[in-house]
Amino acid sequence: MATLKYSRQRECIREYVRNCREHPTADSIYGKMKDEFPNISLGTVYRNLSLLVELGEITKISIDNGPDRFDCNTNPHSHFVCTHCHCIQDIDVPEIDGIVEKASEKFNGKVSAHRTTFYGICKHCLEEEKNQKTS
């Protein structure tokens, strides 16, 4: 693979995703990058995000009925998606460790990875719902 030319924009996008725990969308990243790079295009943000995913420096989270999100944590882990506010949170489920090996035992082929996403209502939305009922 050819040497990748340094890009200040790409470096800023990478650092923003690394420091953001909210699993940002390309649009929200674009909004933040516009402050520092007024002439940056949304296409540039998408291209750099795709490249960073390809390089394994960030991961892309695709969810139903919503835009792709990006995650700085490239280690295997699960996610929780709130069906009300659509926030995404990392969720630690140690019992899932070893699931690839377990699946491989039941499959006539090679399983190399998995993604697990849980859906429900986050704590914030539950509290809001509770407050609305008591009002």
C-alpha positions as CSV (number, residue, x, y, z in Angstrom):
1,M,0.0,0.0,0.0
2,A,1.3,3.5,-0.9
3,T,2.3,5.8,1.9
4,L,-0.7,8.0,2.9
5,K,-0.1,11.7,2.6
6,Y,-0.6,13.6,5.9
7,S,-3.9,15.6,6.0
8,R,-4.6,18.1,8.8
9,Q,-8.3,17.7,8.2
10,R,-8.2,13.9,8.5
11,E,-6.1,14.2,11.6
12,C,-8.6,16.6,13.2
13,I,-11.5,14.3,12.2
14,R,-9.7,11.3,13.7
15,E,-9.0,13.2,17.0
16,Y,-12.5,14.4,17.2
17,V,-13.9,10.9,16.9
18,R,-11.3,9.6,19.4
19,N,-12.3,12.2,22.0
20,C,-16.0,11.9,21.4
21,R,-17.9,9.3,23.4
22,E,-21.3,10.0,21.8
23,H,-20.7,8.0,18.6
24,P,-21.0,11.0,16.3
25,T,-22.6,11.1,12.8
26,A,-20.8,12.4,9.8
27,D,-23.1,15.4,9.9
28,S,-22.2,16.2,13.5
29,I,-18.5,15.8,12.8
30,Y,-18.9,18.1,9.8
31,G,-20.5,20.7,12.0
32,K,-17.5,20.6,14.4
33,M,-15.0,20.6,11.6
34,K,-16.6,23.7,10.0
35,D,-15.4,25.8,13.0
36,E,-11.7,25.0,12.2
37,F,-12.0,24.5,8.5
38,P,-14.7,26.8,7.1
39,N,-14.2,25.5,3.5
40,I,-14.4,21.8,4.4
41,S,-17.2,19.9,2.5
42,L,-19.4,17.2,3.8
43,G,-18.0,14.9,1.1
44,T,-14.5,15.5,2.5
45,V,-15.7,14.4,5.9
46,Y,-17.3,11.3,4.5
47,R,-14.2,10.4,2.5
48,N,-11.9,10.8,5.5
49,L,-14.2,8.8,7.7
50,S,-14.3,6.0,5.2
51,L,-10.5,6.0,5.0
52,L,-10.1,6.0,8.8
53,V,-12.5,3.0,8.9
54,E,-10.6,1.2,6.2
55,L,-7.4,1.8,8.1
56,G,-8.9,0.3,11.2
57,E,-8.5,3.5,13.2
58,I,-12.2,4.0,13.9
59,T,-15.3,1.8,13.4
60,K,-18.6,2.5,11.6
61,I,-21.8,1.6,13.3
62,S,-24.7,1.1,11.0
63,I,-28.1,1.1,12.7
64,D,-31.6,0.7,11.3
65,N,-33.5,3.9,10.3
66,G,-30.6,6.2,11.2
67,P,-27.4,7.6,9.9
68,D,-24.1,5.7,10.4
69,R,-22.3,6.6,13.5
70,F,-18.5,6.4,14.2
71,D,-16.7,5.0,17.2
72,C,-13.1,5.4,18.4
73,N,-13.1,2.1,20.2
74,T,-12.0,-0.5,17.6
75,N,-11.9,-3.3,20.2
76,P,-14.7,-5.8,20.0
77,H,-17.6,-4.5,22.1
78,S,-21.4,-4.3,22.1
79,H,-23.7,-1.3,21.7
80,F,-27.0,-0.1,23.1
81,V,-29.3,2.0,20.9
82,C,-32.1,4.0,22.5
83,T,-35.3,3.6,20.5
84,H,-36.5,7.0,21.7
85,C,-33.6,9.4,21.4
86,H,-31.4,7.2,19.2
87,C,-28.3,7.7,21.3
88,I,-25.7,4.9,21.1
89,Q,-23.7,3.8,24.2
90,D,-21.0,1.2,24.6
91,I,-22.2,-1.7,26.7
92,D,-20.0,-4.2,28.4
93,V,-21.3,-7.7,28.4
94,P,-18.5,-10.1,29.4
95,E,-20.8,-13.1,28.8
96,I,-20.5,-12.5,25.1
97,D,-16.8,-13.0,25.1
98,G,-16.1,-16.2,23.4
99,I,-19.3,-16.1,21.3
100,V,-17.3,-16.4,18.0
101,E,-15.8,-19.7,19.2
102,K,-19.2,-21.0,20.3
103,A,-20.7,-20.0,17.0
104,S,-17.8,-21.7,15.1
105,E,-18.7,-24.9,16.9
106,K,-22.2,-24.9,15.4
107,F,-21.2,-23.6,11.9
108,N,-19.5,-25.5,9.1
109,G,-17.2,-22.7,8.1
110,K,-15.1,-20.0,9.7
111,V,-16.7,-17.3,11.9
112,S,-14.2,-14.4,12.3
113,A,-16.2,-11.7,14.1
114,H,-19.6,-10.6,15.4
115,R,-21.5,-7.4,16.2
116,T,-24.1,-7.3,19.0
117,T,-26.5,-4.4,19.3
118,F,-29.0,-4.1,22.1
119,Y,-32.1,-1.9,21.7
120,G,-34.3,-0.3,24.4
121,I,-34.8,2.9,26.3
122,C,-31.9,4.7,27.8
123,K,-31.8,6.0,31.4
124,H,-32.3,9.6,30.3
125,C,-35.4,8.8,28.3
126,L,-36.8,6.6,31.0
127,E,-36.5,9.5,33.5
128,E,-38.1,11.9,31.1
129,E,-41.0,9.5,30.5
130,K,-41.4,9.1,34.3
131,N,-41.4,12.9,34.8
132,Q,-44.0,13.4,32.1
133,K,-46.3,10.8,33.8
134,T,-46.0,12.5,37.2
135,S,-46.6,16.1,35.8
